[in-house]
Structures are given as C-alpha cells and as structure tokens.
C-alpha cells in the first residue's frame, strides 16, 4: 500500500494541472463576458429604416445597430429586388450588409431609397452585437416569403437578437409600414419619432 507521501506526490501533478487548466480557461471566458453587452447606453443603439413605397405600398424596412461604443454600426436588409412572393432558402434574396459610422449608415440607407428612420432613445435592456451579428450573417440564406419571412421579419429577428425589448408583433402588424409606425414607447423601450433622411 502506498505511503501518504507517495500519494501526495501522485496527487500533486494532477492538482497543479487542474489549477492551471481552470486559470487558463477563465481568461477567454472573462473576455467573452466583457465583450458581450455594450456599456455605452441605449440611445442610438438600434435603428429601423423605412421605404414607404416598397412592396407596392406596403413598405419595406431595414435595420441598423451599434457594434461598438466608439460609434461603429452594422446595417442592412433583405431587399427581395425582384419582388417575388417566395424565394427558396439559399437562393439570392437581395440581402446586403455593411458597417461604418452612424453618418455612413444614414447615407447608405438614403442612397438605397430609405426615406425615414426611428432609433431607440431609452431601453431597460442591454444590447449585445454578438447574437445580432450571427442572425444578420444568416440572413442571406434564409430565403423569402411574403408572410412570415419578409424584410420586417428579418429586422425583427436581428434587433431581437441584439436585445431590443418589446418589438411589435408582426402577426398584428404584418405590413412593414404599419409595423414601423407601431414602434413607440413601452415600459422597457422608447423609440424616437420618425426622422427623414
């Protein structure tokens, strides 16, 4: 039977390796936790853009959200430029995405025919660009359907992933113009009035 000293000698390397593993694994997790939620406040964190004449007058919407407190934004939309009622998953649905400053975002949206926007002014939630980046990145492959998978569904999904609370239900506001108009104030979030581009 091994002596107490021999058992300690065998246990010691395992203990040291275990502690080293735990310490090494904390670093990446700490960085992830720090990078998760933006700490710069909700004002101008999320945007919805509207092109009222899109989709034969039902409207068309796009999204934008802050990715860093330094003023970087990601913005884009599913455009469906051919106006098809259905586009298969993986086929070209007209998705585009760019990044830049707030003024570059506003200029890019204006150049694509968007006429107005609303932005979050206050929110009780924290905004996290990580999940929004994932959802936005998958937008190109999601196809398109007039009901249930259109431009407004894409905006809802991206901004919901970003952390914007109390987004209006698309089932109640199926037309993009109507959905955009319903962005207002709740106990958890306040949207600005509509501002022209």
N, C-alpha and C positions, 0 to 999 in steps of 0.2 A: 504494500500500500504506500502511495507517495506521501512524503512528509509535507507538512504545512508550507515549508519554504519552497519545495518543488512545485506545489500547486500555485503558489503566488507567482513563481517565475513563468509558468504557463499562462496564467491569467493576465499578467501584466501586458504582454504584447497585444492581446485582444482588447483590453481596456484602452490602451493608447490608440489603437486603430479605430475603435468605436468613437472615442472623443474626437479624433482628427476628422473622421467622416462627418460627424454632426457639425463641427465647426466649419468645415469646407462647404457643407450644404446650406448653411444659414446665409452665407454671402449672396448667392443668386436669388434666394427667396426674398431677402431683405430688399435687394434691388428691384425685384418684381413688385413688391408691395409699395415701394416708394414711387414707382413709375405708374402705378395703376390709376389712381384718381388725380385729376388736376386740382391744384390747390390755389387757383387764381380767381375763384368766384364764378358765378353762373352767367353774369352779364355778357352778352355777345358770345356765349359758348356754343349755341346751336342756332341754325338758320333754316327757314323754309322759303324757297323761291317759287314764284308762280308765273306761268304764262297763260293768261286767261283765255286766249283764243285757241289754245291747243285742244286736241281731241274733239274737233267740231263744236267748240264752245263749252265743253265740259271742263276744260282746263288741263293744265299739265304742271307738275311740281318737281322740284329738285331739292337737294339737301346740302348743308354745309355744317361743319363742326370744327371747333378749335382742337388742335392736336398737341399744342404746347403753349405754355403761359407766355412765351416770347412773341406770340401773335401769329403762329402758323396755323393754317386751316387745311382741311381736306373738303372737297366739294365735288358734286357730280349728280348724275341722274341716269335713269333708264329712259331713253328717248323714244324708242319704237318709231323710227323715222318713216317707215312705210305705212304706218297706221294699221297694222294687222291686228285682227281680233285675237289671234293665237300665234305664239312663236314657241317652238319646241325648246326644251331645256338644252343648253349647249349651243343653240343657234344664235346668230347675231341679233340682239335685242336693242342695239344702239346705246349700250352702256358706255359712259365715259366718266373719267375721274381725274382730277388734278389736285395739286396742292400749291399753296402760296400764302401771301399775306391777306389780310382782310380786304384791302383795296384791290388786290389782284383777283380775289374771289368775286367781288362785286362786279368788276369789269368783265370777267369771263362769263358770268351769268348774264349780264346785259348783252354781251356780244352774241349769246345764244338765244336771244329773244325773250328772256325772262323780263318781266316788267316791274315786279314788286317783290318785297320780302318782308318777313317777320322774324324777329330774333328774341330769344329768351332774355328777359331782363332780370328776373329773380327765380331761384329754384331752391327747394329744400334738399335736393339730391346732389350727389357728387357726379361729375362727368368723367368718364373713362374712355379714352380713344381706342384702347386695345380691342375690346369687343366690337366697336363700331368699325374699325379697320377690317376686322375679319368678315363682318357682314357685308360691308361695302365691296370688299375684294371678291366676294362670291356672287355679286350682282350680275356680272357678265354672263354667268352660266345658268341663271335662274329662269330663262325664257320670258314669256309674257302672256298674260290673259287679261282681257278687258275687265273681268270680275275676279278679284282675289289675288291677282299677281300683276298689278299695273304700277305706274310711276308712284302713286300715292302709297301703295303697299311697300314699295322699296324705301321711300322716305320714312315711313312709319318704322320699318324694321331697323334701318340704320340708326335713327335717332333714339329708338327704344333701347337698342344695344348700347348706345352712348350713355344712357341713363336718364334721358328726359322723361319725367313722370307725366301721367295724365294726358297722354296724347289722345285726341278724339278717336272714337271707334270708327273704323272705315265702314262697318256694316250700317251705321247710322248716317254717315256722310260719304256715300260711295263716289260722288263726283269730286275730282281734285279741287275745283274752285270752291265747292261747298265745304270740303274738309279744311282747306286753307282758311276760309272765312271763320271757321269754328275755333281756330286757335286763339284762345283768350286767356282768362285767369281762372285758376283753381286755388285751393288752399296750398298746393305744392309747387306750382309753377305759374309764372306770368310771362306772357308773350307781348311784345311791343305791338303797336298799331302797324298797319301796312305802310311801308315806305317805298316810294318809287325809285327805280334805278335810273 
